[in-house]
Amino acid sequence: MTWHQTRFVEDPLSGDKAVIESISKTPIKILFENNAVKQAMLHGDPRLGKPWHELAYVVDVRVQTIHDVPKAYTILGFYEEETFDPDA
């Protein structure tokens, strides 16, 4: 998952969007089952030397669809140790 945009609020309707290329190449609304997951992702990974929004994240996700088209992702968790630089 890579971030497309985020809002620094806890409101689940705030406009967070991300791309999960294996599901859809376009940005899709993301929700978090647990706000602690979002907060952890927004801190990034200092060992990679890039800001959090330039990193890629391995996540557990539930995809919500309408007529088989992805419309929202619910991020259930992420694997912090698997965070990586997508440009490397």
All heavy atoms as an XYZ file, in Angstrom:
713
protein
N       0.836     -1.167      0.000
C       0.000      0.000      0.000
C       0.885      1.235      0.000
O       1.882      1.277      0.722
C      -0.883     -0.002      1.252
C      -1.807      1.201      1.333
S      -2.458      1.476      2.997
C      -1.562      2.971      3.386
N       0.549      2.209     -0.804
C       1.203      3.511     -0.747
C       0.124      4.566     -0.512
O      -1.006      4.451     -0.998
C       1.970      3.838     -2.050
O       1.087      3.735     -3.164
C       3.153      2.899     -2.242
N       0.486      5.569      0.235
C      -0.445      6.653      0.527
C      -0.641      7.530     -0.706
O       0.308      7.834     -1.414
C       0.089      7.540      1.647
C      -0.005      6.923      3.002
C       0.978      6.223      3.648
C      -1.111      6.966      3.891
N       0.540      5.822      4.876
C      -0.752      6.271      5.059
C      -2.375      7.527      3.814
C      -1.602      6.123      6.132
C      -3.230      7.375      4.888
C      -2.843      6.682      6.037
N      -1.859      7.963     -0.920
C      -2.157      8.964     -1.949
C      -2.448     10.300     -1.273
O      -1.951     11.341     -1.700
C      -3.343      8.521     -2.803
C      -3.747      9.532     -3.824
N      -3.000      9.767     -4.955
C      -4.785     10.389     -3.870
C      -3.583     10.722     -5.654
N      -4.671     11.120     -5.020
N      -3.258     10.263     -0.207
C      -3.524     11.461      0.590
C      -3.980     11.023      1.971
O      -4.472      9.916      2.152
C      -4.589     12.357     -0.042
C      -6.004     11.835      0.057
C      -7.021     12.777     -0.574
O      -6.719     13.505     -1.501
N      -8.245     12.748     -0.073
N      -3.799     11.896      2.944
C      -4.300     11.621      4.286
C      -4.705     12.915      4.955
O      -4.262     13.992      4.570
C      -3.264     10.865      5.146
O      -3.906     10.400      6.332
C      -2.085     11.736      5.513
N      -5.525     12.765      5.939
C      -5.917     13.870      6.807
C      -5.462     13.488      8.204
O      -5.587     12.340      8.608
C      -7.437     14.072      6.801
C      -8.019     14.300      5.428
C      -7.711     15.707      4.909
N      -8.458     15.986      3.695
C      -7.939     15.934      2.478
N      -6.690     15.606      2.302
N      -8.673     16.221      1.436
N      -4.947     14.428      8.910
C      -4.425     14.151     10.249
C      -5.508     14.317     11.304
O      -5.375     15.085     12.236
C      -3.211     15.043     10.533
C      -2.043     14.667      9.682
C      -1.811     15.321      8.483
C      -1.196     13.644     10.065
C      -0.739     14.968      7.684
C      -0.124     13.284      9.265
C       0.105     13.941      8.073
N      -6.587     13.584     11.103
C      -7.701     13.568     12.053
C      -8.122     12.121     12.254
O      -7.820     11.252     11.442
C      -8.907     14.401     11.553
C      -8.549     15.871     11.450
C      -9.427     13.887     10.236
N      -8.845     11.873     13.346
C      -9.285     10.515     13.633
C     -10.625     10.178     13.001
O     -11.088      9.058     13.062
C      -9.337     10.295     15.145
C      -7.960     10.344     15.771
C      -7.983     10.040     17.252
O      -8.973      9.438     17.726
O      -7.018     10.394     17.924
N     -11.266     11.143     12.366
C     -12.555     10.947     11.726
C     -12.422      9.947     10.573
O     -11.653     10.173      9.648
C     -13.049     12.300     11.203
C     -14.342     12.207     10.423
O     -14.952     11.123     10.380
O     -14.740     13.236      9.862
N     -13.165      8.843     10.597
C     -13.032      7.852      9.525
C     -13.522      8.348      8.170
O     -13.263      7.720      7.160
C     -13.885      6.681     10.015
C     -14.833      7.264     10.975
C     -14.128      8.451     11.591
N     -14.194      9.465      8.122
C     -14.673     10.009      6.854
C     -13.789     11.138      6.358
O     -14.203     11.966      5.563
C     -16.124     10.499      7.028
C     -17.104      9.447      7.530
C     -18.462     10.069      7.792
C     -17.202      8.283      6.575
N     -12.548     11.163      6.800
C     -11.683     12.317      6.598
C     -11.061     12.455      5.220
O     -10.490     13.470      4.920
C     -10.568     12.305      7.642
O      -9.736     11.173      7.431
N     -11.118     11.448      4.383
C     -10.546     11.598      3.052
C      -9.231     10.899      2.841
O      -8.519     11.201      1.893
N      -8.878      9.941      3.698
C      -7.655      9.166      3.479
C      -7.831      8.309      2.234
O      -8.864      7.686      2.031
C      -7.380      8.249      4.677
C      -7.069      9.018      5.952
O      -6.533     10.130      5.856
O      -7.352      8.491      7.041
N      -6.797      8.280      1.397
C      -6.818      7.455      0.187
C      -5.455      6.793      0.009
O      -4.428      7.368      0.360
C      -7.141      8.293     -1.052
C      -8.568      8.775     -1.088
C      -8.878      9.432     -2.401
C     -10.349      9.830     -2.447
N     -10.695     10.384     -3.750
N      -5.488      5.605     -0.574
C      -4.257      4.860     -0.807
C      -4.388      4.052     -2.090
O      -5.484      3.851     -2.613
C      -3.972      3.925      0.362
N      -3.239      3.578     -2.558
C      -3.193      2.713     -3.728
C      -2.636      1.359     -3.279
O      -1.602      1.306     -2.620
C      -2.297      3.312     -4.836
C      -2.140      2.345     -5.994
C      -2.857      4.643     -5.310
N      -3.357      0.314     -3.630
C      -2.850     -1.056     -3.491
C      -2.869     -1.611     -4.902
O      -3.918     -2.032     -5.411
C      -3.709     -1.892     -2.519
C      -3.723     -1.245     -1.131
C      -3.175     -3.324     -2.451
C      -4.610     -1.941     -0.115
N      -1.726     -1.552     -5.567
C      -1.659     -1.824     -7.004
C      -2.134     -3.215     -7.388
O      -2.633     -3.411     -8.491
C      -0.246     -1.578     -7.523
C       0.114     -0.122     -7.566
C       1.450      0.132     -8.229
O       2.010     -0.782     -8.870
O       1.940      1.261     -8.092
N      -1.999     -4.192     -6.498
C      -2.455     -5.545     -6.840
C      -3.979     -5.631     -6.896
O      -4.530     -6.593     -7.437
C      -1.907     -6.558     -5.833
O      -2.391     -6.282     -4.537
N      -4.659     -4.609     -6.375
C      -6.119     -4.576     -6.391
C      -6.624     -3.524     -7.368
O      -7.525     -3.778     -8.163
C      -6.674     -4.311     -4.974
C      -6.236     -5.442     -4.034
C      -8.194     -4.170     -5.003
C      -6.515     -5.184     -2.575
N      -6.060     -2.314     -7.306
C      -6.479     -1.222     -8.183
C      -5.339     -0.225     -8.319
O      -4.680      0.095     -7.337
C      -7.710     -0.523     -7.607
O      -8.055      0.598     -8.398
N      -5.136      0.271     -9.497
C      -4.075      1.254     -9.748
C      -4.496      2.669     -9.351
O      -3.680      3.573     -9.324
C      -3.681      1.255    -11.222
C      -3.275     -0.093    -11.758
C      -1.822     -0.356    -11.563
C      -1.417     -1.620    -12.298
N      -0.808     -2.602    -11.474
N      -5.779      2.868     -9.054
C      -6.267      4.192     -8.694
C      -6.398      4.330     -7.175
O      -6.611      3.343     -6.471
C      -7.624      4.480     -9.355
O      -8.566      3.504     -8.907
C      -7.528      4.413    -10.864
N      -6.276      5.544     -6.656
C      -6.443      5.769     -5.218
C      -7.870      5.446     -4.776
O      -8.829      5.789     -5.465
C      -6.154      7.256     -5.032
C      -5.421      7.673     -6.257
C      -5.893      6.773     -7.355
N      -7.971      4.771     -3.645
C      -9.265      4.370     -3.095
C      -9.314      4.787     -1.634
O      -8.304      4.755     -0.928
C      -9.467      2.852     -3.260
C      -9.579      2.524     -4.754
C     -10.690      2.357     -2.505
C      -9.726      1.063     -5.063
N     -10.488      5.143     -1.184
C     -10.711      5.537      0.209
C     -10.258      4.427      1.147
O     -10.502      3.251      0.897
C     -12.187      5.813      0.438
C     -12.513      6.199      1.867
C     -13.970      6.582      1.990
C     -14.290      7.063      3.371
N     -13.471      8.129      3.865
N      -9.570      4.816      2.220
C      -9.176      3.833      3.222
C      -9.767      4.193      4.575
O      -9.897      5.358      4.929
C      -7.644      3.658      3.338
C      -6.935      4.971      3.602
C      -7.086      2.981      2.124
C      -5.455      4.824      3.863
N     -10.158      3.149      5.268
C     -10.650      3.226      6.634
C      -9.709      2.380      7.478
O      -9.041      1.482      6.956
C     -12.066      2.677      6.717
C     -13.077      3.276      5.748
C     -14.338      2.428      5.705
C     -13.398      4.697      6.153
N      -9.658      2.655      8.751
C      -8.798      1.878      9.643
C      -9.659      1.213     10.703
O     -10.457      1.882     11.365
C      -7.756      2.781     10.295
C      -6.707      3.229      9.332
C      -6.900      4.361      8.567
C      -5.543      2.498      9.163
C      -5.949      4.767      7.650
C      -4.586      2.892      8.243
C      -4.788      4.036      7.495
N      -9.491     -0.092     10.840
C     -10.226     -0.801     11.868
C      -9.798     -0.320     13.252
O     -10.579     -0.306     14.183
C     -10.008     -2.301     11.731
C     -10.840     -3.080     12.720
C     -11.156     -4.456     12.245
O     -12.001     -4.579     11.348
O     -10.560     -5.398     12.778
N      -8.553      0.151     13.329
C      -8.000      0.616     14.594
C      -7.169      1.862     14.292
O      -6.222      1.794     13.507
C      -7.135     -0.493     15.197
C      -6.506     -0.112     16.488
O      -6.247      1.055     16.770
N      -6.230     -1.111     17.303
N      -7.497      2.989     14.892
C      -6.772      4.227     14.606
C      -5.296      4.143     14.993
O      -4.468      4.866     14.447
C      -7.436      5.421     15.298
C      -6.934      6.725     14.718
O      -6.970      6.904     13.500
N      -6.468      7.614     15.565
N      -4.942      3.246     15.904
C      -3.534      3.080     16.282
C      -2.696      2.631     15.084
O      -1.531      3.004     14.962
C      -3.407      2.083     17.435
N      -3.288      1.856     14.187
C      -2.580      1.415     12.982
C      -2.237      2.625     12.116
O      -1.114      2.775     11.651
C      -3.401      0.371     12.197
C      -2.754      0.057     10.863
C      -3.575     -0.892     13.017
N      -3.202      3.504     11.901
C      -2.945      4.710     11.097
C      -1.844      5.548     11.740
O      -0.912      5.983     11.065
C      -4.213      5.549     10.944
C      -3.985      6.831     10.166
C      -5.254      7.652     10.030
C      -4.990      8.959      9.300
N      -6.192      9.764      9.143
N      -1.936      5.760     13.032
C      -0.936      6.578     13.724
C       0.459      5.969     13.608
O       1.437      6.678     13.401
C      -1.334      6.776     15.192
C      -2.591      7.593     15.366
C      -2.538      8.933     14.640
O      -1.570      9.671     14.735
N      -3.586      9.236     13.895
N       0.562      4.653     13.715
C       1.860      3.987     13.574
C       2.416      4.166     12.164
O       3.608      4.423     11.982
C       1.736      2.507     13.924
N       1.552      4.069     11.160
C       2.006      4.234      9.779
C       2.472      5.663      9.514
O       3.411      5.881      8.753
C       0.894      3.855      8.808
C       0.573      2.374      8.818
S      -0.842      1.973      7.792
C      -0.073      1.938      6.186
N       1.838      6.627     10.143
C       2.206      8.024      9.923
C       3.547      8.396     10.551
O       4.077      9.468     10.279
C       1.110      8.951     10.455
C      -0.240      8.865      9.737
C      -1.252      9.789     10.383
C      -0.084      9.180      8.254
N       4.094      7.514     11.356
C       5.426      7.767     11.932
C       6.542      7.262     11.035
O       7.698      7.577     11.251
C       5.530      7.138     13.324
C       4.762      7.910     14.345
N       3.450      7.641     14.636
C       5.108      8.971     15.103
C       3.027      8.485     15.553
N       3.998      9.321     15.843
N       6.210      6.476     10.019
C       7.207      5.999      9.073
C       8.199      5.052      9.702
O       7.945      4.430     10.731
N       9.355      4.938      9.066
C      10.412      4.050      9.532
C      11.739      4.776      9.377
O      12.245      4.913      8.266
C      10.398      2.757      8.720
C      11.292      1.691      9.298
O      12.322      2.042      9.918
O      10.979      0.507      9.131
N      12.313      5.263     10.480
C      13.528      6.072     10.387
C      14.714      5.355      9.743
O      15.576      5.997      9.155
C      13.834      6.451     11.836
C      12.983      5.589     12.689
C      11.866      5.083     11.846
N      14.755      4.046      9.772
C      15.900      3.333      9.176
C      15.902      3.418      7.648
O      16.916      3.169      7.006
C      15.931      1.887      9.645
C      14.821      1.045      9.182
C      14.717     -0.301      9.888
N      13.367     -0.751      9.669
C      13.047     -1.671      8.769
N      13.966     -2.266      8.060
N      11.784     -1.991      8.595
N      14.765      3.822      7.047
C      14.698      3.919      5.592
C      15.066      5.303      5.072
O      15.265      5.483      3.875
C      13.299      3.522      5.109
C      12.932      2.063      5.394
C      11.487      1.797      5.019
C      13.860      1.123      4.659
N      15.136      6.301      5.946
C      15.596      7.627      5.547
C      14.679      8.380      4.602
O      15.137      9.240      3.856
N      13.399      8.055      4.607
C      12.421      8.743      3.765
C      11.209      9.097      4.612
O      10.900      8.407      5.579
C      11.951      7.844      2.616
C      12.915      7.746      1.466
C      12.267      7.009      0.327
C      12.410      7.849     -0.919
N      11.874      7.185     -2.093
N      10.481     10.135      4.234
C       9.248     10.460      4.959
C       8.220      9.335      4.818
O       8.215      8.595      3.836
C       8.743     11.729      4.278
C       9.866     12.236      3.453
C      10.767     11.082      3.162
N       7.316      9.241      5.784
C       6.315      8.172      5.833
C       5.478      8.078      4.559
O       5.121      7.003      4.115
C       5.397      8.346      7.053
C       4.647      9.647      7.032
C       5.049     10.826      7.580
C       3.400      9.913      6.397
N       4.130     11.810      7.340
C       3.102     11.275      6.611
C       2.496      9.140      5.675
C       1.940     11.865      6.123
C       1.339      9.739      5.189
C       1.079     11.085      5.417
N       5.173      9.214      3.933
C       4.292      9.202      2.766
C       4.992      8.752      1.487
O       4.346      8.573      0.464
C       3.648     10.578      2.571
C       4.628     11.681      2.367
N       5.294     12.271      3.414
C       5.064     12.270      1.245
C       6.108     13.203      2.926
N       5.981     13.223      1.624
N       6.316      8.549      1.544
C       7.055      8.048      0.389
C       7.386      6.565      0.517
O       8.078      6.014     -0.328
C       8.344      8.857      0.207
C       8.085     10.300     -0.161
C       9.363     11.105     -0.329
O      10.461     10.509     -0.383
O       9.263     12.340     -0.399
N       6.888      5.920      1.559
C       7.164      4.513      1.803
C       6.008      3.638      1.328
O       4.920      4.121      1.053
C       7.405      4.285      3.297
C       8.588      5.042      3.901
C       8.635      4.831      5.406
C       9.894      4.626      3.246
N       6.274      2.345      1.237
C       5.240      1.363      0.909
C       5.055      0.461      2.128
O       6.006      0.170      2.843
C       5.657      0.540     -0.303
N       3.824      0.045      2.335
C       3.454     -0.715      3.531
C       2.790     -2.028      3.138
O       1.982     -2.061      2.208
C       2.482      0.099      4.389
C       3.064      1.412      4.837
C       2.960      2.546      4.034
C       3.731      1.529      6.044
C       3.507      3.759      4.433
C       4.277      2.736      6.453
C       4.157      3.842      5.637
O       4.704      5.038      6.029
N       3.132     -3.081      3.856
C       2.461     -4.365      3.698
C       1.331     -4.383      4.725
O       1.572     -4.208      5.917
C       3.442     -5.539      3.919
C       2.715     -6.862      3.837
C       4.582     -5.471      2.907
N       0.108     -4.561      4.245
C      -1.066     -4.447      5.116
C      -1.979     -5.663      4.980
O      -1.982     -6.355      3.969
C      -1.881     -3.170      4.799
C      -1.080     -1.918      5.073
C      -2.397     -3.169      3.371
N      -2.755     -5.881      6.028
C      -3.909     -6.784      5.956
C      -5.084     -5.879      5.625
O      -5.280     -4.846      6.279
C      -4.148     -7.469      7.298
C      -3.095     -8.515      7.619
O      -2.564     -9.138      6.681
O      -2.808     -8.713      8.813
N      -5.840     -6.253      4.610
C      -6.885     -5.362      4.127
C      -8.163     -6.147      3.813
O      -8.104     -7.297      3.376
C      -6.404     -4.584      2.878
C      -6.095     -5.509      1.722
C      -7.391     -3.526      2.447
N      -9.283     -5.501      4.057
C     -10.581     -6.014      3.614
C     -11.044     -5.045      2.526
O     -11.076     -3.835      2.734
C     -11.575     -6.050      4.773
C     -12.938     -6.594      4.375
C     -13.896     -6.789      5.552
N     -13.921     -5.657      6.460
C     -13.607     -5.716      7.762
N     -13.215     -6.848      8.312
N     -13.690     -4.645      8.513
N     -11.378     -5.567      1.376
C     -11.790     -4.744      0.241
C     -13.313     -4.711      0.178
O     -13.963     -5.749      0.199
C     -11.224     -5.296     -1.086
C     -11.632     -4.417     -2.256
C      -9.710     -5.432     -1.010
N     -13.850     -3.505      0.106
C     -15.292     -3.326     -0.045
C     -15.564     -2.951     -1.498
O     -14.917     -2.055     -2.035
C     -15.769     -2.233      0.905
C     -15.494     -2.582      2.363
C     -15.776     -1.435      3.287
O     -16.687     -0.661      3.070
N     -14.985     -1.320      4.348
N     -16.481     -3.664     -2.117
C     -16.751     -3.444     -3.543
C     -18.217     -3.100     -3.775
O     -19.083     -3.408     -2.963
C     -16.417     -4.704     -4.373
O     -17.274     -5.761     -3.967
C     -14.966     -5.107     -4.230
N     -18.446     -2.466     -4.910
C     -19.792     -2.259     -5.431
C     -19.751     -2.732     -6.877
O     -18.917     -2.253     -7.660
C     -20.227     -0.778     -5.342
C     -20.272     -0.330     -3.883
C     -21.579     -0.583     -6.024
C     -20.576      1.136     -3.687
N     -20.589     -3.694     -7.217
C     -20.591     -4.290     -8.556
C     -19.191     -4.770     -8.947
O     -18.722     -4.524    -10.061
C     -21.146     -3.325     -9.601
C     -22.517     -2.835     -9.295
N     -23.624     -3.650     -9.270
C     -22.956     -1.600     -8.965
C     -24.690     -2.941     -8.954
N     -24.314     -1.686     -8.752
N     -18.510     -5.413     -8.005
C     -17.169     -5.982     -8.192
C     -16.072     -4.940     -8.435
O     -14.982     -5.284     -8.868
C     -17.161     -7.014     -9.327
C     -17.995     -8.229     -8.988
O     -18.008     -8.632     -7.803
O     -18.627     -8.784     -9.909
N     -16.346     -3.674     -8.179
C     -15.346     -2.619     -8.320
C     -14.932     -2.173     -6.910
O     -15.791     -1.807     -6.107
C     -15.916     -1.420     -9.113
C     -14.899     -0.286     -9.179
C     -16.334     -1.853    -10.502
N     -13.624     -2.206     -6.581
C     -13.185     -1.765     -5.255
C     -13.563     -0.309     -5.001
O     -13.307      0.563     -5.828
C     -11.667     -1.925     -5.306
C     -11.406     -2.885     -6.415
C     -12.513     -2.669     -7.405
N     -14.195     -0.056     -3.838
C     -14.617      1.295     -3.480
C     -14.007      1.765     -2.166
O     -13.927      2.969     -1.925
C     -16.145      1.384     -3.387
C     -16.838      1.157     -4.712
C     -16.512      2.262     -5.689
C     -17.238      2.079     -7.003
N     -16.910      3.114     -7.973
N     -13.584      0.836     -1.313
C     -12.967      1.221     -0.045
C     -12.132      0.062      0.471
O     -12.441     -1.103      0.236
C     -14.015      1.608      0.985
N     -11.057      0.422      1.154
C     -10.221     -0.557      1.845
C     -10.378     -0.321      3.343
O     -10.353      0.826      3.790
C      -8.739     -0.383      1.520
C      -8.356     -0.510      0.076
C      -7.557      0.450     -0.526
C      -8.750     -1.593     -0.691
C      -7.162      0.337     -1.845
C      -8.361     -1.717     -2.020
C      -7.566     -0.753     -2.585
O      -7.180     -0.872     -3.891
N     -10.501     -1.392      4.094
C     -10.404     -1.289      5.539
C      -9.072     -1.914      5.920
O      -8.839     -3.105      5.659
C     -11.559     -2.023      6.250
O     -12.793     -1.429      5.841
C     -11.423     -1.894      7.766
N      -8.183     -1.106      6.461
C      -6.863     -1.587      6.875
C      -7.026     -2.222      8.248
O      -7.390     -1.552      9.213
C      -5.827     -0.440      6.903
C      -5.791      0.287      5.548
C      -4.454     -0.978      7.303
C      -5.423     -0.559      4.365
N      -6.749     -3.505      8.319
C      -6.903     -4.260      9.557
C      -5.628     -4.238     10.391
O      -5.675     -4.330     11.609
C      -7.292     -5.704      9.242
C      -8.526     -5.857      8.347
C      -8.708     -7.309      7.940
C      -9.755     -5.301      9.031
N      -4.498     -4.143      9.728
C      -3.209     -4.112     10.405
C      -2.116     -3.941      9.371
O      -2.366     -4.014      8.166
N      -0.902     -3.681      9.842
C       0.225     -3.607      8.910
C       1.442     -4.227      9.554
O       1.518     -4.397     10.764
C       0.466     -2.165      8.437
C       1.381     -1.335      9.296
C       2.653     -0.994      8.860
C       0.970     -0.866     10.534
C       3.475     -0.213      9.639
C       1.777     -0.088     11.320
C       3.046      0.239     10.875
N       2.388     -4.605      8.713
C       3.609     -5.278      9.150
C       4.739     -4.264      9.120
O       5.365     -4.045      8.086
C       3.889     -6.477      8.246
C       2.775     -7.500      8.329
C       1.658     -7.408      7.506
C       2.830     -8.518      9.271
C       0.623     -8.319      7.604
C       1.802     -9.445      9.371
C       0.701     -9.334      8.532
O      -0.319    -10.240      8.646
N       4.938     -3.623     10.245
C       5.903     -2.528     10.348
C       7.282     -2.935      9.849
O       7.944     -2.177      9.131
C       5.964     -2.029     11.789
C       6.782     -0.787     11.963
C       6.624     -0.171     13.344
O       5.956     -0.766     14.196
O       7.189      0.907     13.548
N       7.719     -4.131     10.198
C       9.057     -4.586      9.798
C       9.171     -4.830      8.300
O      10.276     -4.928      7.769
C       9.436     -5.854     10.572
C       8.605     -7.062     10.257
C       7.237     -7.139     10.929
O       6.888     -6.245     11.734
O       6.493     -8.082     10.646
N       8.042     -4.889      7.596
C       8.041     -5.098      6.143
C       7.930     -3.789      5.354
O       7.899     -3.814      4.128
C       6.896     -6.040      5.746
C       6.994     -7.409      6.373
C       8.213     -8.191      5.924
O       8.626     -8.030      4.755
O       8.757     -8.934      6.755
N       7.843     -2.651      6.046
C       7.785     -1.354      5.370
C       9.026     -1.209      4.486
O      10.126     -1.570      4.902
C       7.707     -0.214      6.408
O       6.531     -0.409      7.189
C       7.667      1.149      5.734
N       8.855     -0.661      3.280
C       9.994     -0.552      2.376
C       9.910      0.703      1.515
O       8.874      1.342      1.418
C      10.137     -1.814      1.520
C       8.980     -2.057      0.576
C       9.042     -1.645     -0.748
C       7.831     -2.697      1.021
C       7.997     -1.868     -1.617
C       6.768     -2.940      0.148
C       6.847     -2.526     -1.157
N      11.037      1.005      0.887
C      11.138      2.129     -0.038
C      10.749      1.613     -1.425
O      11.459      0.769     -1.989
C      12.574      2.657     -0.044
C      12.782      3.805     -1.004
O      11.892      4.100     -1.825
O      13.882      4.406     -0.953
N       9.638      2.064     -1.996
C       9.210      1.536     -3.285
C      10.132      1.932     -4.447
O      10.060      1.336     -5.509
C       7.822      2.134     -3.468
C       7.827      3.371     -2.657
C       8.739      3.084     -1.491
N      11.003      2.898     -4.234
C      11.921      3.335     -5.288
C      13.252      2.602     -5.252
O      14.089      2.802     -6.131
C      12.173      4.845     -5.168
C      10.886      5.629     -5.363
O      10.041      5.215     -6.175
O      10.723      6.662     -4.687
N      13.465      1.779     -4.226
C      14.753      1.081     -4.084
C      14.792     -0.181     -4.893
O      13.851     -0.770     -5.259
C      15.024      0.771     -2.617
